[in-house]
Amino acid sequence: MSPPIIQHDLILAKFFAAVLRLVAALPAPHAGARMKTPKRLLPLVEEGLIDEVLSQLMSGKEATVYVVRCGDAVRCAKVYKEASQRSFRQAASYLDGRKVKNSRQARAMEKGTRYGRQVQEEQWQNAEVDALFRLANAGVRVPTPYICTDGVLLMDLVADAQGDVAPRLNDVEMTEAEALVMHRALLTQVIRILLAGMIHGDLSEYNILLADDGPVIIDLPQAVDAAGNSQAREMFERDVANLAQYFSRFAPSLAESNFGREIWLHYEAGALHEDVHLTGVVAPDMTPVDMDALMQDMEEVRLEAEDRARRQREAGD
């Protein structure tokens, strides 16, 4: 019988061979006239950062992504939508813990002034670039970023073995064995993100691409600081639960797992590492709820909201 590591590699090899067959069966792009350069990409073309816009790859809740040619390289240009056009809102829970350059910017953002909204928008876009560089240095499988300017992020195109756009995880069928192996591989990436001090915040099968050498995690503008965000644990456990829910379609045993809570407990204890042994089972917490402390927290939140509303009214007078 083959050792477990060899079996793991064989399963992955068979899975990605199936992915390549799926991609090969897709219709080839229509060869025709060159695509008209979108208005938001014109400055990058004029500055020589982009030579040609080849096609529109996708349009999502926060951005539109184009395939572009930069010299001999084919890359992605992610054009962020204006805040009024996005369906993904910059909820306070995602902005919690993010640092600003100075107190003037912090006050402007808190008051919701035009300048404050501009600063918040720039922070939202720059957050993805910062996260990509930080996570790439930590060994996380993310696209390589190059530059973010005028609301456009230029980065590597995640491709399959033929150089075509890699499929999303939700577009690929797999066996139970493949699902279990892929789920564990993604848990390793999630752990690396957490060890780098970050949480994706919106992880699902829709923002994971299957490149020829494995899964790649994308879409990180909402990534949060694991230590600085007050809702970090809830976001982390939701990310991990999303993975379990998706893969349970192919591997039902994952449906009742609780890997998110288990990993977080290791993290809080300072015992988390990439090869930590995981079971997906966590004993229920039977600690009684401190109702007095809970009521005090709720009252503090109410008073902070009233104080914020008062300052905004005063600023408008």
C-alpha positions as CSV (number, residue, x, y, z in Angstrom):
1,M,0.0,0.0,0.0
2,S,1.3,3.5,-0.9
3,P,2.3,5.9,1.9
4,P,-0.4,8.6,2.7
5,I,1.7,11.4,1.2
6,I,2.0,9.6,-2.1
7,Q,-1.7,8.8,-2.1
8,H,-2.4,12.5,-1.4
9,D,-0.2,13.6,-4.4
10,L,-1.8,11.0,-6.7
11,I,-5.3,12.2,-5.9
12,L,-4.3,15.8,-6.6
13,A,-2.6,14.8,-9.8
14,K,-5.7,13.0,-11.0
15,F,-7.9,15.9,-10.0
16,F,-6.0,18.6,-11.8
17,A,-5.8,16.3,-14.9
18,A,-9.6,16.3,-14.8
19,V,-9.6,20.1,-14.5
20,L,-7.4,20.4,-17.5
21,R,-9.8,18.2,-19.5
22,L,-12.7,20.5,-18.4
23,V,-10.9,23.6,-19.5
24,A,-9.8,22.0,-22.8
25,A,-13.5,21.3,-23.6
26,L,-14.4,25.0,-23.3
27,P,-15.0,26.9,-26.5
28,A,-12.1,29.0,-27.7
29,P,-12.4,32.8,-27.5
30,H,-13.8,34.4,-30.6
31,A,-11.1,35.8,-32.8
32,G,-12.1,39.2,-34.2
33,A,-11.6,42.9,-33.9
34,R,-9.6,44.3,-31.0
35,M,-11.6,45.2,-27.9
36,K,-12.2,48.9,-27.3
37,T,-10.1,50.1,-24.3
38,P,-12.4,50.8,-21.3
39,K,-12.3,54.4,-20.2
40,R,-10.8,53.5,-16.7
41,L,-7.9,51.7,-18.4
42,L,-6.9,54.5,-20.8
43,P,-4.5,56.2,-18.3
44,L,-2.6,52.9,-17.9
45,V,-2.4,52.5,-21.6
46,E,-1.1,56.1,-22.1
47,E,1.5,55.5,-19.4
48,G,2.7,52.3,-21.0
49,L,1.6,50.0,-18.2
50,I,-0.8,48.2,-20.5
51,D,-0.3,47.6,-24.2
52,E,-3.6,46.1,-25.1
53,V,-6.9,45.1,-23.5
54,L,-7.7,41.6,-24.8
55,S,-11.1,40.8,-23.2
56,Q,-13.3,41.3,-20.2
57,L,-12.9,38.4,-17.8
58,M,-15.7,39.0,-15.3
59,S,-17.8,41.6,-13.6
60,G,-18.5,41.1,-9.9
61,K,-20.0,42.9,-6.9
62,E,-16.9,45.1,-6.4
63,A,-14.9,45.3,-9.6
64,T,-14.7,44.4,-13.3
65,V,-11.6,42.4,-14.4
66,Y,-10.0,42.5,-17.8
67,V,-7.3,40.4,-19.4
68,V,-4.6,42.7,-20.7
69,R,-1.3,42.4,-22.5
70,C,1.8,44.0,-20.9
71,G,4.7,43.5,-23.3
72,D,5.0,39.8,-23.7
73,A,3.1,39.0,-20.5
74,V,-0.7,38.5,-20.2
75,R,-2.0,39.9,-16.9
76,C,-5.3,41.0,-15.2
77,A,-6.5,44.5,-14.6
78,K,-9.0,44.8,-11.8
79,V,-11.1,48.0,-12.1
80,Y,-12.7,48.8,-8.8
81,K,-16.3,50.0,-9.1
82,E,-17.3,53.3,-7.5
83,A,-18.7,52.9,-4.0
84,S,-22.2,53.7,-5.2
85,Q,-22.1,50.9,-7.8
86,R,-20.8,48.2,-5.5
87,S,-23.2,45.7,-3.9
88,F,-20.4,44.7,-1.4
89,R,-20.6,47.5,1.2
90,Q,-17.7,48.6,3.3
91,A,-19.3,47.5,6.5
92,A,-17.9,48.9,9.7
93,S,-16.9,45.3,10.7
94,Y,-14.4,45.2,7.8
95,L,-13.0,48.6,8.4
96,D,-12.5,47.9,12.1
97,G,-8.8,47.8,13.0
98,R,-7.5,49.4,9.8
99,K,-5.0,52.2,10.3
100,V,-5.1,55.6,8.7
101,K,-2.2,57.9,8.0
102,N,-3.2,60.8,10.4
103,S,-5.9,62.0,12.7
104,R,-7.4,64.4,10.1
105,Q,-8.2,61.4,7.9
106,A,-9.6,59.5,10.8
107,R,-11.9,62.4,11.7
108,A,-13.0,62.9,8.1
109,M,-13.9,59.2,7.7
110,E,-15.8,59.2,11.0
111,K,-17.8,62.2,10.0
112,G,-18.5,60.9,6.5
113,T,-17.3,64.0,4.7
114,R,-16.5,64.0,1.0
115,Y,-12.8,63.9,1.8
116,G,-13.4,61.1,4.3
117,R,-15.2,59.0,1.7
118,Q,-12.4,59.5,-0.7
119,V,-9.8,58.4,1.9
120,Q,-12.0,55.4,2.8
121,E,-12.2,54.5,-0.9
122,E,-8.5,54.7,-1.4
123,Q,-8.0,52.6,1.7
124,W,-10.4,50.0,0.5
125,Q,-8.5,49.6,-2.8
126,N,-5.0,49.7,-1.3
127,A,-6.0,47.1,1.2
128,E,-6.0,44.4,-1.5
129,V,-2.6,45.4,-2.8
130,D,-1.1,45.4,0.8
131,A,-2.8,42.0,1.5
132,L,-1.5,40.4,-1.7
133,F,2.1,41.5,-1.0
134,R,1.9,40.4,2.6
135,L,0.4,37.1,1.9
136,A,2.6,36.3,-1.0
137,N,5.6,36.8,1.2
138,A,4.0,34.4,3.7
139,G,3.8,31.6,1.1
140,V,0.0,32.0,0.5
141,R,-1.1,31.1,-3.0
142,V,-2.4,34.5,-4.3
143,P,-1.9,36.4,-7.6
144,T,1.3,38.5,-7.8
145,P,0.4,42.2,-7.7
146,Y,2.3,44.8,-9.7
147,I,0.7,48.2,-9.2
148,C,-2.5,49.9,-8.1
149,T,-3.2,53.3,-9.6
150,D,-6.4,55.3,-10.4
151,G,-8.6,52.6,-9.0
152,V,-7.0,49.8,-11.1
153,L,-5.0,46.9,-9.7
154,L,-2.6,45.3,-12.2
155,M,-1.7,41.7,-11.3
156,D,-0.8,38.2,-12.6
157,L,-3.4,36.3,-14.6
158,V,-4.1,32.9,-12.8
159,A,-3.9,30.4,-15.7
160,D,-4.1,26.7,-16.4
161,A,-1.4,24.6,-18.0
162,Q,-2.4,25.9,-21.5
163,G,-2.1,29.5,-20.4
164,D,-5.9,30.0,-20.4
165,V,-7.8,31.6,-17.5
166,A,-8.1,29.1,-14.6
167,P,-11.6,28.0,-13.7
168,R,-13.2,28.9,-10.4
169,L,-13.6,26.2,-7.8
170,N,-17.4,26.3,-8.1
171,D,-17.2,25.3,-11.8
172,V,-15.4,22.1,-11.1
173,E,-16.8,18.7,-10.2
174,M,-14.8,16.3,-8.0
175,T,-14.9,13.0,-6.3
176,E,-15.2,12.6,-2.5
177,A,-11.5,11.8,-2.2
178,E,-10.6,14.8,-4.3
179,A,-12.8,17.0,-2.3
180,L,-11.2,16.0,1.0
181,V,-7.7,16.5,-0.4
182,M,-8.6,19.9,-1.8
183,H,-10.4,21.0,1.4
184,R,-7.3,20.2,3.4
185,A,-5.1,22.0,1.0
186,L,-7.2,25.1,1.3
187,L,-7.2,24.8,5.1
188,T,-3.5,25.0,4.9
189,Q,-3.8,28.3,2.9
190,V,-6.3,29.7,5.4
191,I,-3.9,28.8,8.3
192,R,-1.0,30.6,6.4
193,I,-3.2,33.7,6.1
194,L,-4.0,33.6,9.8
195,L,-0.4,33.1,10.7
196,A,0.4,36.2,8.6
197,G,-2.0,38.1,10.9
198,M,-4.9,38.4,8.4
199,I,-8.3,36.9,7.6
200,H,-9.8,36.9,4.1
201,G,-13.3,37.9,5.3
202,D,-15.3,36.8,2.3
203,L,-13.8,33.4,1.3
204,S,-16.0,31.0,-0.7
205,E,-15.8,28.8,-3.8
206,Y,-16.4,31.9,-6.0
207,N,-13.0,33.5,-5.1
208,I,-10.8,30.5,-5.4
209,L,-9.2,29.7,-8.8
210,L,-7.8,26.3,-9.8
211,A,-4.4,27.0,-11.5
212,D,-2.4,24.1,-13.1
213,D,-0.4,23.7,-9.9
214,G,-3.2,24.1,-7.3
215,P,-5.8,26.5,-5.8
216,V,-5.2,30.3,-5.8
217,I,-7.1,32.6,-3.5
218,I,-8.3,36.0,-4.9
219,D,-10.5,39.0,-4.0
220,L,-8.9,40.5,-0.8
221,P,-10.0,44.2,-0.5
222,Q,-12.1,43.3,2.6
223,A,-9.3,41.3,4.3
224,V,-9.0,42.2,8.0
225,D,-6.3,42.3,10.7
226,A,-6.7,39.2,12.8
227,A,-5.5,40.9,16.0
228,G,-7.0,44.4,15.4
229,N,-10.5,43.6,14.3
230,S,-13.1,43.0,17.0
231,Q,-15.0,40.5,14.8
232,A,-12.0,38.6,13.6
233,R,-13.0,35.3,15.1
234,E,-16.5,35.4,13.6
235,M,-15.1,36.3,10.2
236,F,-12.5,33.5,10.3
237,E,-15.0,30.8,11.4
238,R,-17.4,32.0,8.6
239,D,-14.7,31.7,6.0
240,V,-13.8,28.2,7.1
241,A,-17.4,27.2,7.4
242,N,-18.0,28.4,3.8
243,L,-15.3,26.0,2.6
244,A,-16.8,23.0,4.6
245,Q,-20.3,23.8,3.3
246,Y,-19.1,23.8,-0.3
247,F,-17.0,20.7,-0.2
248,S,-19.7,18.8,1.8
249,R,-21.5,18.5,-1.6
250,F,-18.9,16.0,-2.6
251,A,-17.7,14.8,0.9
252,P,-20.8,14.8,3.2
253,S,-18.6,14.1,6.3
254,L,-17.5,17.7,6.2
255,A,-21.0,19.0,6.8
256,E,-20.8,18.8,10.6
257,S,-17.1,19.7,10.9
258,N,-16.0,22.7,13.0
259,F,-12.5,23.3,11.7
260,G,-12.8,27.1,12.0
261,R,-13.3,27.0,15.8
262,E,-10.6,24.4,16.2
263,I,-8.0,26.4,14.2
264,W,-8.9,29.6,16.1
265,L,-8.5,27.9,19.5
266,H,-5.0,26.8,18.4
267,Y,-4.3,30.4,17.3
268,E,-5.5,31.9,20.5
269,A,-3.3,29.5,22.5
270,G,-0.2,30.3,20.4
271,A,-0.1,26.7,19.2
272,L,-1.1,27.2,15.6
273,H,1.3,26.0,12.9
274,E,0.9,24.9,9.3
275,D,1.0,21.2,10.0
276,V,-1.2,21.3,13.1
277,H,-3.3,18.1,13.6
278,L,-7.0,18.9,12.9
279,T,-10.1,16.8,13.5
280,G,-12.9,19.2,12.8
281,V,-14.4,18.4,16.3
282,V,-14.6,20.9,19.1
283,A,-16.1,20.3,22.5
284,P,-19.0,22.7,23.2
285,D,-18.3,25.7,25.4
286,M,-20.3,25.3,28.6
287,T,-19.1,28.5,30.3
288,P,-22.0,30.5,31.6
289,V,-22.7,33.8,29.8
290,D,-21.8,36.9,31.9
291,M,-25.1,38.8,31.4
292,D,-23.9,41.9,33.3
293,A,-20.8,42.2,31.1
294,L,-23.0,41.6,28.0
295,M,-25.5,44.4,29.0
296,Q,-22.6,46.8,29.7
297,D,-21.1,46.1,26.2
298,M,-24.5,46.8,24.6
299,E,-24.9,50.0,26.5
300,E,-21.4,51.2,25.5
301,V,-22.2,50.5,21.9
302,R,-25.5,52.5,22.2
303,L,-23.7,55.5,23.8
304,E,-21.0,55.4,21.1
305,A,-23.6,55.5,18.4
306,E,-25.4,58.4,20.1
307,D,-22.1,60.3,20.5
308,R,-21.2,59.7,16.8
309,A,-24.6,60.9,15.6
310,R,-24.2,64.0,17.8
311,R,-20.8,64.8,16.3
312,Q,-22.1,64.3,12.8
313,R,-25.0,66.7,13.5
314,E,-22.6,69.3,14.9
315,A,-20.4,69.0,11.9
316,G,-23.3,69.6,9.6
317,D,-24.4,72.8,11.4
